[in-house]
Amino acid sequence: MEKHHHHHGCCGCSSSGQMPRRSFLAAVGGTAVGAAAIANATAPSVVPPWKSVPMTTAAMRKELVVQPVLSYRVWNRAEKTSWRGWGGFHSEADYDAEAARIAQELEDIKNKAGFAMKMLPLQRVVNVDQAKAVCAGTADVMLIYAATGDTSDIEALIRPDRYNLMFVRHKSGPVYLWYEIASPRMLRKMVDTLGQPGLQPCDVVVDDTEQLVWRLRALSGLRNTLGSKIVAIGDASGWGAGGQKAPKIAAEKWKLEIIPVSYEDLGKRISSAQADGALVEKTAAEAAEYMRQNGVTLSTDRGYVERAFLLTEVFKSLMAEAGSSAMTINNCMSTIMPMSETTACLPLTLINDSGALAFCESDFVVIPSGILMNHICQTPVFLNDPTYPHDGLITVAHCTAPRRMDGRNLEKVNLLTHYESDFGAAPKVEFSVGQKITMIDPDFDCKRWIGFRGEVLENPFMDICRSQVDVSIEGDCNYLAETMCGFHWMMAYGDHRRELGYALRKMDIEWDDLTATMEKKA
């Protein structure tokens, strides 16, 4: 008899929070487990995952292809008439010098990026036909250096079905004509409403190439989120009544390829792994080495840890077969425990620390935010349960959390039982006090996300989910309490609010940045 059917907390263990399998398959078009495996992905890892440099997601990350274009016209002198427009360019030699300046800036941008990006050679466009030819390319981003080009040329470069950026100069070089007319002529078409599909005011950058870098980082994150694959053990779901439509939204709005794996299939795989003496011996040795590491404290039965390492191999093989660097598990408490004789908590931590993505609860209300933030910051993210904001702080917690939160160093961890079942192995990660963080609270309808910057204040040890942290709220705490939405939140080290906000504009999702609002009022 199930002992914990009364549980009302964070997990998806009750049937009330789960979309039926038949309904889910209809929503996402009946996607099945992919048959193709990544080359060599199923081979045993030579380096244990807690030691390896995070590579898994990075190896599968798609590069952002950028097409830079210098748009200009050479003015021809004419008597007694206005024959030239604004701009510090008076000869072809001036444009040669500008092309060289741009080439150096593009090299600097690529060096600063820190994400996979392919910068195509700069194209020079002086008429509509040339603009149309360049626009027909397959680049993800059109980066337009709008020097003195004609309106029709620039319009021909912009396609609403891809990302477009316009760069103009004020003081970083010879002044550009479009420093004057980007808004009235291009964005507003000489009226008072925006009218250029594919280009918004936030897509125009003046002088500062760092402003290009973070926009490109946001677009890279968005490109790698849209259409990405994720394995969903026990099917996709969404927390609470409001989350029932989340798998459908994830499949349609975010184009996620959700690959369901039944618990029947998982059970067979676990049994097979348990019968593989060599694999059991290998994972037991890895678990022993893990428990000997500095910063690791064992406060549960070591057998739970050993079986968690074996379960990790099962999860990794599922991801490899699906060609995915992300996974989630539904009903992750009562269903998994009898099969594996441990909990899924530690395996999810190990997978996150190896550079892939692993989420509990299969809550597709929040999972897209985790995938997006991971691809932007390129570090692990922490799916958590929020509490009630008060006095400028909030506690967030879950029984699983990554240790390699900065993407490099492992935080200290105490391996305990999973709190609500008092079973298995669950990590209590000690987050770095003083560390700045970004927090996301997505809504059920994927129309408004709340975000704020905070700071790790304390790692308490309350009778709640094991990985727990008090963080400050850099914003209006009372407003947050009044407008909280959805349920689960997502946290990452560092400040990624501007990239997130820019990416969400492309998705027609409101970004309610509490920290930015506070700073504007200050």
N, C-alpha and C positions, 0 to 999 in steps of 0.2 A: 504493500500500500504506500502511496506517495506521502511522504511526511511533510513536504513543504508546499503543498498546493495552496495554502493560505497566503503565500508571499505576495505583497503588494508593491514591492519596491521597483528597482531599476530594470530587472531582467525581463526577458521575454518568455518566461517559463509558463505563463498562463496562456490558454488558447485565445483569450479575448484580444490579445495584441497582435495576432498573427493572421496574415492574409492566407486563405485556403490555397493549397497547391494549385488546384484547377483554375481558380481566379487569377493567381499570379502568372501562370503559364499563358493564359489568355492575354494578360496585360502586356507581356513582353514578347509575345509571338512564339511561345513554346521553345525558347532557347534550351539547348541540351548541352551536356558537358562536351567541351571540344576534344576532338580526338588527337589533334596534332600536339606533340610535345616539343618544348624548346630543346634545341640540341644540347646534350650533356646535362640538362637541368635535373634529371632524375638520378644522376650519379651521386654517391655519398659525398658530402662536403669534406674536403681535405682539412679545411680550417674550421673549427667550431664556430657557430654563428655569433657567439658573444665576443669573439676575437676579431672577426673579419671586418674589414673596412666596408661600410654600407655600399653595396653595389647592385643589389637585385633590381630595385626600381630604376636606378640610374641607367642600368644596362638596357632596360626596355623603354626608356624615355625617348620620345620622338623629338628630333631637333626642330627648332623654329626656323623656317626659311624666310629670310628678309631680302626684299628687293629694294635697294636704295636708288633713287632717281633724282637727278638735278634737272629741274624744269626752268627753262629760260628762253628769252628772245634777245637777239642782237638788234639794238636800235639803229635805224638809219636816219641820219640828219636830214631835215627838211626845213626850208626857209619859211619864216613868218608863220609857224604853226607849232603846236605842242607835239613834238615828235618822239619824246622819250618819257617813260614812267619813272617812278621812284626807283632807287637802287644804286648801289655803289659799283656798278659794272658797266664798262664803257667800251669793251673790246673783247674779242674771242680770247685774247691772252688773259684777261681778267677771269674769265670762266675756267680757263685751264688752271689758273692758280686756285680758284675755288674748288675745282674737282680734286686737286691735290690735298687741299685742306680737309675736305670731306673724307677722303680716303684715310687720312691719318686719324680723324675722329672715329671712323667706323672701326678701325683697328683697335683703338682704345676702348670702344664700347664692347667689342668682342672679348677683350682681355678682362674687362670688369664684370662681365655678365654673370659668370658662375653657373650657367645653365647651357644645355646643348643648343647651339645656334649656328646656322649656316648663313653667312653674309655673302650674297651674290655680288658680282662686280657692279660698280656704279654705272648706271645708264644715263646718257645725256639726251634729253627730249626737247626739241625745238618746234614741234608741230603736232597736230592732232593725230596724224597717221602714225607717227613714232610712238605717241602716248598709247594708242590703241594696241599696237604691237607689243609693247612692254606689259600692258594690262592683261594681255591674253596668257601670260605666264602662270605658273602654278605656285608662286610664292605664297606663304601664309600672311605676310605683312608687306604692304606697300609703304615704304618710307620716303616721303616726298620732300625734297629740299626745294621749297618754293621760292626761288630767287626772283626772277622777273618773267616767269612763264605766263602765257595767256590763260584766261579763265577756262576756255574750252579745252586746253591741253590738260589742265589739272583735273577737270571733271572727267576727262577720258581715262585718267589713271586710276580713278576711284571706283571700286566695285563694292556694293553693299554686302556681298556674300563672303568677304574676307576682311581682315583688319587693316586699317589705314591710319598712318600717322603723318602729320605735316610739321616740318621743322623750319623755323624762320629765324633770321638774325636781326638783333638789335645792336649789340656791342661785341659779339664774338667774332666779327669779321665785317666785310662790307655789308651795309644794311640791305635787307631784302625788301622788294616791293610789297610782298605779301605780309610783311610785318604791319603794314597799313591796312590792307584790305581783306585779310583772312576772314574776319567776321562779317563785314557788310556784303562782300561779293560772293564768297564761297559758302560760308555757313548759313547766311540769311538771305541770299539771293536778292539783295536790295529791298527787303521788307523786314518786318520785325519778328518773324517767326523762323525757326530753324528749318532748312529745306534741302540739305545735301545728304541723301542717303549714304550711309557708310562713314560719315565724318561728323564728329561732335566737338563742342568746344574743348572737352577734356583730351581730345586727340591732337591738339595743337600745342607745340612746345617752342618756347623762345629761348635761344642761346644755350641753355643748360643741357648738355648731353647726358648728365646723370638722370634727368627727367625722362630721357628716352630709355635709359637702362632699366629703370624700374617698371616702366610701362611694358617694355618687351618681356621682362620677367613675368609680369602678370599674364600677358598673352601666351607665353610659353606654358604657364600653369594651366590656363584655360584649354589650350590645344591638347595638352596631355590628359586632362580630365574628361573632356568630351569624347565619347566613344570608347572609353577605357573598359577593360574587363575586370570583373570581380566574381570570385567563387562565393556562393552563398550556401553554406551547409545548413540543411534544414529549411531551405527556401528563404526568400526575401520577406521582410516584414516592415513594420513601422510601429513605433510606440504609441499605445493608447488609441482612442477612437479617432483622434485627429490624424494619426499616422497611417490609417488603412490605405490611403491612396498614394503613399510615399513610393512604393516600388514602381507604380505606373508613372509617377512624375520623374523618378530617377531614369527610367527607361526612355521616356519621351523627351523631357526637357534637357537632361544631361547626356542622353544617348548612351547610357551605361549598358554594357552587355553583361547582364546578370546571369551567371551560370549556376543553376541550382544543383545541389548534390543532396540526395536523400540520406536520411539517417540509416536506412537499410544498407545502402552502399557504403557509408562510412563504417558501419559496424563490421562489414565483411573485411574492409581494409584494416581496421584495427586488429581483428582476429588474425589476419594474415601476418601483420607486423609482429604480434605477440608470439606467433609460432616460428618466427625467423630468429633462430638462436644467435646468428652472427649480428643481426641488427640490434637485438636486445642487448647483447654484450657491448656493442659499439656505443649505443646511446647511454647505457649505464656508466660507461667510462667517461663519456662527455659530461654527464650529470655530475659525476664525482669531481671532475676537474673544475666545473663551474662552481661547485660548492666550496672548493678550496681557494677560489679567487679572493683577493683583497676586496673588501667592501661588501661581501656576501655573508649574511647571517642566516643560519638554518633554524627555524622554529616550528617545523613540521616534520613528519616522518619522511626520511630520505627516499623511501619507496615511492611516495607520491611524486617526488622530483624526477626520479628515474623514469617513471611511467609518463611524466609530462614530456620528457625529451623524446621518448618513443612516439608519443602523439604528435609532437612537432614534425617528425619525419613524415607522418601520414598526411598532415596538412600541407607540407611542402610539396609532396608528390602530387597532391590534387591540384595545386597551383601550377606546377610544372606541366601537367597534362593539359590544363586549360589554357596554357600560354598567358597566364595572368600573374601580376605582381601584387595582387590584392585579394584578401579573403575576409569573410565574416561568418559568424556562427550564430544560429538562432537556437532558442531553447538550450542555452549553453550551460545550464546547471543540471537539472534532474535527468535530462536525456543522455548527456555525454558521460555522466559519472558511472553508471553501471557498465557501460561499454569499455571505458578506458581505465577504470579504477583510479581516476584522478580527475582534475578539473582542467578546463581549457585556458585558465588564466595565464599560467606561466608560458605555455606554448605561444600565445599571442604576443607576450612580451618578447620572447626570443625571436619571433619572426619580424616584429617591428625593429628590434635592435640589429637585425641582419640587413636592414635597408628596404624591406618590403612593407606592405601595409596589412595589418590584421586588426579587425574590429570585433568586439563581442556584440551580441544581441541582434545583429542583422537589422538595425534600425536605419532605414534608408531616408528618414527625415534628416539625419545628421551626417550620414556617411559621405554624401557628395561634398560637404564642407570639409571633411577630413582629407578626401582625395585632392581637392583643389588646394588647400593650404599646404599639404605635403609637397605638391608639385611646385608651388611658389617658393616655399622656404627650403625645400629639399632636406628636411629633417623629420624625424618621427613626430606624430601628433597623438594627443591623449584624449580619447573619447571618455567623457565623464558625466556624472550626475551632479547637477547644481543643487544647492540648498537655497536658503532665503537670504537675499542681500540685506546687509544691515551695517550701519556704522562704517560705511566705505569699504567693506570687505565681504567676501563670500567664501564658503568652503565648497570645494568640488572633490569628488571621490569616485573611485571605481576599484574593482578587485583585480584589474590589470592595468598596467601602464608601461610604456617604454622606459628603459633606463638610459638609452643613448639620445637623450632629448636634444642635445646640441649637435647631433650628427657625428660626434667624435668620441666623447668621453662617457664612460658608464657611471651613472649615479649609484650611490650606495643602495642596497636592497636587503630587506628582511623577508625571507620566505616563510609565510604563515599559511594557515588554512584559509580557504575561501570563507569570508565572514559569515554569510547567511546559512551556509550548510555546515560550517566547521569541518570541512573535508578538503582533501586535495592540497594543491600548492598554489598560493597566490602571492604575488610580489607586493610588498610595501616599499615603494620607491621613495627615496628621500630627495625631493626636488631642491635645487640650489637656492638657498635663501638669498634674496636680493636680485634674483634673475628677473628681467623684464619678460613678460609673456603677452601673447595675443589670445583673446578668447572670442569664440563665435557662438551665438545662440540663434540657430535657424528656426524659422517658423514652419508649421505643418504644411502650409500651402506653397512653400518655396517662392514667396513674394517679398518677404522682408526678413533680413538677417540683422540682428543686433551684434555689435562688436565693441570691444574696448581693449585698451592696453592696461596691464596690471603688473603687479610685482609679487613674487613669492615671499610671503611673510613668515610662514611657519609650516612645519610638517607635524600636525597633531597626531594623537593615537587614540581616537575615539572609537566607540563600538559601532563602526560603520564600515563601508567598503575599505579595503586595506590601503590602497594608494590614495592618500588624502592630503589635501593641501589648502591652506588659507591663502587667498590672493587678494591684493588690494584692487579696488575698482577706481580707475582714473576716469571718472565721469560722475554723473548724477545718480547716486545710489537709489534714491527714492523713485526717480523716473524709471530706472531699471526694474525695480520691484513692481511698478504699475504696468509695465509693458512687456514683461517676460513672455516668451512664446515657445512653442514646441515643448520639448523636454530635455533631451541630451544636449550637451555642449561639446565643443572641441577646443583644445588648447595646444599652443605651440610656443616654444621659446622664441624670443625676439619680437620685434614690432613689424607686422606685415599688413597693417591696416590699409595703407594706400594702394598696395597691389591688389588686395582683396576687393576694395571698393571699386577700383577700375575694372577688374574682371567682372564683377557683378553687374556693372552698368551694361556690359555687353550681353548679359543674360536677362536683362530687364528685371533685376531683383534690387529692391531698395536696400541700401547699406546704411543702417542707423548707427553711426560711429559716435559713441558716447564721449570718447576722449576728445575727438575733434570738436564736438559741440561745446565741451567744457573749455577747451582752449580758445575758441572763438569768443566766448563770454568773458574770458579773463582780461 
